[in-house]
Amino acid sequence: MLQLRIDEILDEQEHTKYWIFKRTEPMSYQNFNKIYNNETSSIKFDTLEKIKNTLGVSYDDLFRENQG
């Protein structure tokens, strides 16, 4: 299963969860939090693009494969 690495990337870049949330508005905090915590089963492509561009990473960097 794929998981987003938003938390790891934010740590590497020394940014906060709030920092990226404000840059992904108008997404609701509830939806953002589910994405951030890998608690969602679907995500819109435009949302992924926005997160990727905000973090300045590639799609390969944005995901990790969970072996569990």
NORPE-V60585 format. One record per residue. N is the residue number from 1. RES is the residue in three letters. NEAR is the number of other ideal C-beta (glycine too) atoms within 8 Angstrom. Layout:
BEGIN
<<N,RES,NEAR> <N,RES,NEAR>>
END
This chain:
BEGIN
<<1,MET,5> <2,LEU,7> <3,GLN,9> <4,LEU,11> <5,ARG,10> <6,ILE,12> <7,ASP,8> <8,GLU,8> <9,ILE,12> <10,LEU,14> <11,ASP,7> <12,GLU,6> <13,GLN,7> <14,GLU,5> <15,HIS,6> <16,THR,6> <17,LYS,8> <18,TYR,6> <19,TRP,9> <20,ILE,14> <21,PHE,12> <22,LYS,7> <23,ARG,8> <24,THR,11> <25,GLU,6> <26,PRO,3> <27,MET,9> <28,SER,6> <29,TYR,7> <30,GLN,6> <31,ASN,9> <32,PHE,11> <33,ASN,9> <34,LYS,9> <35,ILE,14> <36,TYR,11> <37,ASN,6> <38,ASN,7> <39,GLU,6> <40,THR,8> <41,SER,2> <42,SER,4> <43,ILE,7> <44,LYS,6> <45,PHE,6> <46,ASP,6> <47,THR,11> <48,LEU,11> <49,GLU,8> <50,LYS,10> <51,ILE,14> <52,LYS,11> <53,ASN,7> <54,THR,9> <55,LEU,12> <56,GLY,4> <57,VAL,7> <58,SER,6> <59,TYR,7> <60,ASP,5> <61,ASP,8> <62,LEU,14> <63,PHE,10> <64,ARG,8> <65,GLU,7> <66,ASN,7> <67,GLN,3> <68,GLY,3>>
END
